[in-house]
Amino acid sequence: MSTNTDALFQQLDDYLATVIKHLEPNQRRRLSRQLAFGLRRRQQQRIGQQQNPDGSHYAPRKNKVLRTSGSVRFLWKTGIRELANWRTTGRGDKRQITGFDVDRGAVRSFYKRDIQQYIAINLNQTKQTKSKPEKMFRRLRTARFLRATSSANEANVGFSGRASQIASVHQYGEVDNVAENAKARYPERELLGLSHSDLDYIADTVVQFVQHP
């Protein structure tokens, strides 16, 4: 949080400490639950808008380059097969051709050792296109992973388990594996944090609760 937000948070924290002294345990539990679920909803909305708590936008994800590789027709065990957007994978006896099987309407793989004869190979359609940017953290911001918990003494919103590890990498811009034997540093994208608007929400919620417990 910024210095200004820190100061506001300290004022709010002092105010809450005073209010809590005058609430019964069951009232504190109700208030904590209301705050926890309300703050989770606000965090989810902000993540969906791809924004940090200070209002700045998340560092964009790099677009993937999609490559298509024409088509290939070959004689296989049970007849002629035609694959579109094909590629080769594997090594040695495990080498395969993978692509969209035109007849079956699905992506399939064939071992090269089982191909009896190549009929036609078209490489003239090769092209590169960039994928459309998609919003990040669609699953991570769902209630399944972004948890809201509360008790008579506290309200918590956060991640746990593997989701917590993934979120931490983005929250603090840490280094993580991107492929086997390859690491990369991710840009900071704050999934959790309190904005000025969130602090206003907390204060308003507490005031309304005290007035109508």
C-alpha contacts under 8 A as a table, 3 or more apart, distances in Angstrom:
res1	aa1	res2	aa2	distance
1	M	5	T	5.84
1	M	6	D	6.16
1	M	53	P	7.81
1	M	54	D	7.77
1	M	193	G	7.16
1	M	194	L	7.12
1	M	195	S	7.72
2	S	5	T	5.14
2	S	6	D	6.10
2	S	54	D	8.00
3	T	6	D	4.99
3	T	7	A	6.31
4	N	7	A	5.21
4	N	8	L	6.37
5	T	8	L	5.06
5	T	9	F	5.99
5	T	195	S	7.21
5	T	196	H	6.44
6	D	9	F	5.02
6	D	10	Q	6.21
7	A	10	Q	5.16
7	A	11	Q	6.39
8	L	11	Q	5.11
8	L	12	L	6.15
8	L	199	L	7.62
9	F	12	L	4.99
9	F	13	D	5.95
9	F	199	L	6.95
10	Q	13	D	4.96
10	Q	14	D	6.20
11	Q	14	D	5.22
11	Q	15	Y	6.28
12	L	15	Y	4.98
12	L	16	L	6.12
12	L	199	L	7.58
12	L	203	A	7.00
13	D	16	L	5.11
13	D	17	A	6.19
14	D	17	A	5.16
14	D	18	T	6.52
15	Y	18	T	5.26
15	Y	19	V	6.35
16	L	19	V	4.97
16	L	20	I	6.01
16	L	206	V	7.96
17	A	20	I	5.35
17	A	21	K	6.69
18	T	21	K	5.59
18	T	22	H	7.37
19	V	22	H	5.59
19	V	23	L	6.87
20	I	23	L	5.22
20	I	28	R	6.96
23	L	27	Q	5.87
23	L	28	R	6.13
24	E	27	Q	5.19
24	E	28	R	6.28
25	P	28	R	5.05
25	P	29	R	6.24
25	P	152	A	5.65
26	N	29	R	5.10
26	N	30	R	6.36
26	N	152	A	6.93
27	Q	30	R	5.16
27	Q	31	L	6.19
27	Q	152	A	7.81
27	Q	213	P	7.28
28	R	31	L	5.08
28	R	32	S	5.97
28	R	151	S	7.68
28	R	152	A	4.85
28	R	153	N	6.89
29	R	32	S	5.11
29	R	33	R	6.09
29	R	150	S	6.98
29	R	151	S	5.26
29	R	152	A	4.10
29	R	153	N	7.31
30	R	33	R	5.21
30	R	34	Q	6.22
30	R	152	A	7.82
31	L	34	Q	5.13
31	L	35	L	6.19
31	L	206	V	7.37
31	L	209	F	7.15
32	S	35	L	5.11
32	S	36	A	6.00
32	S	150	S	5.53
32	S	151	S	6.37
32	S	152	A	6.67
32	S	153	N	7.45
32	S	154	E	6.07
32	S	155	A	5.01
33	R	36	A	5.12
33	R	37	F	6.21
33	R	149	T	7.07
33	R	150	S	5.25
33	R	151	S	7.26
33	R	155	A	6.60
34	Q	37	F	5.55
34	Q	38	G	5.97
35	L	38	G	5.06
35	L	39	L	5.88
35	L	155	A	6.57
35	L	202	I	6.83
35	L	205	T	7.42
36	A	39	L	5.30
36	A	40	R	6.16
36	A	148	A	5.43
36	A	149	T	6.30
36	A	150	S	6.39
36	A	155	A	5.02
36	A	156	N	5.82
36	A	157	V	6.18
37	F	40	R	5.09
37	F	41	R	6.25
37	F	148	A	5.79
37	F	149	T	7.89
37	F	157	V	7.99
38	G	41	R	5.22
38	G	42	R	6.39
39	L	42	R	5.01
39	L	43	Q	6.11
39	L	157	V	7.19
39	L	198	D	7.28
40	R	43	Q	5.03
40	R	44	Q	6.10
40	R	146	L	7.37
40	R	147	R	7.52
40	R	148	A	6.28
40	R	157	V	5.97
41	R	44	Q	5.10
41	R	45	Q	6.25
42	R	45	Q	5.11
42	R	46	R	6.21
42	R	198	D	7.59
43	Q	46	R	5.14
43	Q	47	I	6.11
43	Q	191	L	7.52
43	Q	192	L	6.67
43	Q	193	G	7.82
44	Q	47	I	5.19
44	Q	48	G	6.06
44	Q	141	R	5.49
44	Q	142	T	7.28
45	Q	48	G	5.00
45	Q	49	Q	6.32
46	R	49	Q	4.99
46	R	50	Q	6.37
46	R	51	Q	5.77
46	R	52	N	7.45
46	R	53	P	7.70
47	I	50	Q	4.85
47	I	51	Q	5.96
47	I	52	N	7.63
47	I	137	F	7.41
47	I	141	R	6.94
47	I	191	L	6.28
48	G	51	Q	7.78
48	G	135	K	7.34
48	G	136	M	7.91
48	G	137	F	7.80
48	G	138	R	7.34
48	G	141	R	7.75
50	Q	57	H	5.85
50	Q	58	Y	5.50
50	Q	135	K	7.19
50	Q	136	M	7.30
51	Q	54	D	7.81
51	Q	55	G	5.66
51	Q	56	S	5.55
51	Q	57	H	4.36
51	Q	58	Y	5.43
51	Q	190	E	7.87
52	N	55	G	5.40
52	N	56	S	5.41
52	N	57	H	6.06
52	N	58	Y	6.35
52	N	189	R	6.55
52	N	190	E	5.22
52	N	191	L	6.97
52	N	193	G	7.83
53	P	56	S	7.43
53	P	190	E	7.04
53	P	192	L	7.59
53	P	193	G	5.65
53	P	194	L	5.98
53	P	195	S	4.88
54	D	195	S	6.12
58	Y	188	E	7.80
58	Y	189	R	5.48
58	Y	190	E	7.88
59	A	187	P	6.52
59	A	188	E	7.42
59	A	189	R	6.81
61	R	133	P	7.42
61	R	136	M	7.94
63	N	130	K	6.03
63	N	131	S	5.77
63	N	132	K	7.09
63	N	133	P	6.36
64	K	130	K	5.76
64	K	131	S	5.45
65	V	128	Q	6.39
65	V	129	T	5.72
65	V	130	K	4.67
65	V	131	S	6.31
66	L	128	Q	5.63
66	L	129	T	5.25
66	L	130	K	5.95
66	L	131	S	6.61
67	R	85	N	7.91
67	R	126	T	7.11
67	R	127	K	5.93
67	R	128	Q	4.80
67	R	129	T	6.74
68	T	85	N	4.75
68	T	86	W	7.22
68	T	125	Q	7.33
68	T	126	T	5.35
68	T	127	K	5.73
68	T	128	Q	6.80
69	S	84	A	7.37
69	S	85	N	4.76
69	S	86	W	5.67
69	S	87	R	6.94
69	S	123	L	6.03
69	S	125	Q	6.31
69	S	126	T	4.61
69	S	127	K	7.23
70	G	84	A	5.94
70	G	85	N	5.45
70	G	86	W	6.93
70	G	121	I	7.83
70	G	122	N	5.32
70	G	123	L	4.94
70	G	124	N	6.36
70	G	125	Q	4.62
70	G	126	T	5.60
71	S	82	E	6.98
71	S	83	L	5.52
71	S	84	A	4.31
71	S	85	N	6.07
71	S	86	W	6.42
71	S	121	I	6.10
71	S	122	N	5.19
71	S	123	L	6.95
71	S	125	Q	8.00
72	V	82	E	5.65
72	V	83	L	5.40
72	V	84	A	6.67
72	V	86	W	7.29
72	V	118	Y	7.81
72	V	119	I	7.75
72	V	120	A	5.69
72	V	121	I	4.41
72	V	122	N	6.10
73	R	80	I	6.89
73	R	81	R	5.59
73	R	82	E	4.32
73	R	83	L	6.54
73	R	118	Y	6.21
73	R	119	I	5.31
73	R	120	A	5.06
73	R	121	I	6.40
74	F	80	I	5.65
74	F	81	R	5.56
74	F	82	E	6.67
74	F	115	I	6.77
74	F	116	Q	7.42
74	F	117	Q	5.60
74	F	118	Y	4.19
74	F	119	I	4.94
74	F	120	A	6.89
75	L	78	T	7.99
75	L	79	G	5.66
75	L	80	I	4.52
75	L	81	R	6.37
75	L	115	I	6.06
75	L	116	Q	5.45
75	L	117	Q	5.08
75	L	118	Y	6.28
75	L	119	I	6.99
76	W	79	G	5.27
76	W	80	I	5.91
76	W	81	R	6.70
76	W	114	D	6.44
76	W	115	I	4.91
76	W	116	Q	5.71
76	W	117	Q	7.42
77	K	114	D	6.92
77	K	115	I	7.30
77	K	116	Q	7.46
81	R	101	D	7.16
81	R	102	V	7.91
81	R	103	D	7.53
82	E	101	D	5.90
82	E	102	V	5.87
82	E	103	D	7.29
83	L	86	W	6.03
83	L	98	T	7.60
83	L	99	G	5.15
83	L	100	F	5.04
83	L	101	D	4.66
83	L	102	V	5.99
84	A	99	G	5.60
84	A	100	F	4.98
84	A	101	D	6.66
84	A	102	V	6.88
85	N	99	G	5.44
85	N	100	F	6.33
86	W	97	I	6.62
86	W	98	T	5.38
86	W	99	G	4.05
86	W	100	F	6.92
87	R	97	I	5.74
87	R	98	T	5.46
87	R	99	G	6.45
88	T	95	R	6.96
88	T	96	Q	5.54
88	T	97	I	4.58
88	T	98	T	6.21
89	T	95	R	5.61
89	T	96	Q	5.26
89	T	97	I	6.50
89	T	98	T	7.44
90	G	94	K	5.41
90	G	95	R	4.24
90	G	96	Q	6.11
91	R	94	K	5.32
91	R	95	R	4.75
92	G	95	R	5.70
93	D	112	K	7.99
93	D	113	R	6.97
94	K	111	Y	6.68
94	K	112	K	7.91
95	R	111	Y	5.95
95	R	112	K	5.92
95	R	113	R	7.83
96	Q	109	S	6.28
96	Q	110	F	5.33
96	Q	111	Y	4.32
96	Q	112	K	5.30
97	I	109	S	5.54
97	I	110	F	5.31
97	I	111	Y	6.45
97	I	112	K	6.58
98	T	107	V	7.07
98	T	108	R	5.70
98	T	109	S	4.22
98	T	110	F	6.51
99	G	107	V	5.34
99	G	108	R	5.81
99	G	109	S	6.64
100	F	105	G	6.84
100	F	106	A	5.53
100	F	107	V	4.22
100	F	108	R	6.26
101	D	104	R	5.40
101	D	105	G	5.58
101	D	106	A	5.47
101	D	107	V	5.72
101	D	108	R	6.09
102	V	105	G	5.29
102	V	106	A	7.36
110	F	114	D	7.27
110	F	115	I	7.74
111	Y	114	D	5.54
111	Y	115	I	7.08
112	K	115	I	5.29
113	R	116	Q	7.87
115	I	118	Y	7.43
118	Y	121	I	7.45
122	N	125	Q	7.08
123	L	126	T	5.90
135	K	138	R	6.74
137	F	140	L	4.91
137	F	141	R	6.02
138	R	141	R	5.89
138	R	142	T	7.14
139	R	142	T	5.47
139	R	145	F	7.57
140	L	144	R	7.92
140	L	145	F	5.58
140	L	146	L	6.62
140	L	163	A	6.97
140	L	167	A	7.96
141	R	145	F	6.53
141	R	146	L	5.58
142	T	145	F	5.78
142	T	146	L	5.87
143	A	146	L	5.00
143	A	147	R	5.93
144	R	147	R	6.84
145	F	159	F	5.97
145	F	160	S	7.26
145	F	163	A	6.31
146	L	157	V	6.98
146	L	158	G	5.55
146	L	159	F	5.12
146	L	160	S	7.97
147	R	156	N	7.93
147	R	157	V	5.66
147	R	158	G	5.45
147	R	159	F	5.97
147	R	160	S	7.77
148	A	155	A	7.56
148	A	156	N	5.71
148	A	157	V	4.58
148	A	158	G	6.78
149	T	155	A	6.02
149	T	156	N	5.15
149	T	157	V	6.53
150	S	153	N	7.73
150	S	154	E	5.66
150	S	155	A	4.32
150	S	156	N	5.96
151	S	154	E	5.38
151	S	155	A	6.53
158	G	164	S	7.74
158	G	192	L	7.41
159	F	163	A	5.85
159	F	164	S	4.58
159	F	167	A	7.37
160	S	163	A	5.72
160	S	164	S	4.58
160	S	165	Q	7.81
161	G	164	S	5.33
161	G	165	Q	6.79
162	R	165	Q	5.13
162	R	166	I	6.40
163	A	166	I	5.17
163	A	167	A	6.07
164	S	167	A	5.09
164	S	168	S	6.00
165	Q	168	S	5.15
165	Q	169	V	6.50
166	I	169	V	5.40
166	I	170	H	6.90
167	A	170	H	5.39
167	A	171	Q	5.91
167	A	191	L	6.96
168	S	171	Q	4.87
168	S	172	Y	6.01
168	S	173	G	7.87
168	S	174	E	7.52
169	V	172	Y	5.79
169	V	173	G	5.55
169	V	174	E	4.67
169	V	175	V	6.82
169	V	176	D	6.99
169	V	186	Y	6.90
170	H	173	G	5.06
170	H	174	E	6.68
170	H	186	Y	6.21
170	H	187	P	6.58
170	H	188	E	5.32
170	H	189	R	5.14
170	H	190	E	6.81
170	H	191	L	7.55
171	Q	174	E	7.98
171	Q	188	E	5.49
171	Q	189	R	5.12
171	Q	190	E	4.48
171	Q	191	L	5.89
171	Q	192	L	7.45
172	Y	187	P	7.92
172	Y	188	E	5.35
172	Y	189	R	7.30
172	Y	190	E	7.36
173	G	185	R	6.45
173	G	186	Y	4.92
173	G	187	P	4.75
173	G	188	E	4.10
173	G	189	R	7.13
174	E	185	R	5.53
174	E	186	Y	5.82
174	E	187	P	7.69
174	E	188	E	7.84
175	V	183	K	6.56
175	V	184	A	5.39
175	V	185	R	4.09
175	V	186	Y	6.23
176	D	183	K	5.48
176	D	184	A	5.78
176	D	185	R	6.44
176	D	186	Y	7.56
177	N	180	E	7.25
177	N	181	N	7.55
177	N	182	A	5.85
177	N	183	K	4.35
177	N	184	A	6.45
178	V	182	A	5.85
178	V	183	K	5.46
178	V	184	A	6.43
179	A	182	A	5.08
179	A	183	K	7.01
190	E	193	G	6.85
194	L	197	S	7.84
194	L	198	D	5.55
194	L	199	L	6.68
195	S	198	D	5.02
195	S	199	L	6.44
196	H	199	L	5.19
196	H	200	D	6.29
197	S	200	D	5.03
197	S	201	Y	6.17
198	D	201	Y	4.93
198	D	202	I	6.28
199	L	202	I	5.11
199	L	203	A	6.25
200	D	203	A	5.15
200	D	204	D	6.05
201	Y	204	D	5.18
201	Y	205	T	5.99
202	I	205	T	5.17
202	I	206	V	6.18
203	A	206	V	5.26
203	A	207	V	6.19
204	D	207	V	5.17
204	D	208	Q	6.14
205	T	208	Q	5.27
205	T	209	F	6.09
206	V	209	F	5.03
206	V	210	V	6.15
207	V	210	V	5.21
207	V	211	Q	6.21
208	Q	211	Q	5.10
208	Q	212	H	6.00
208	Q	213	P	7.90
209	F	212	H	5.06
209	F	213	P	4.95
210	V	213	P	5.33
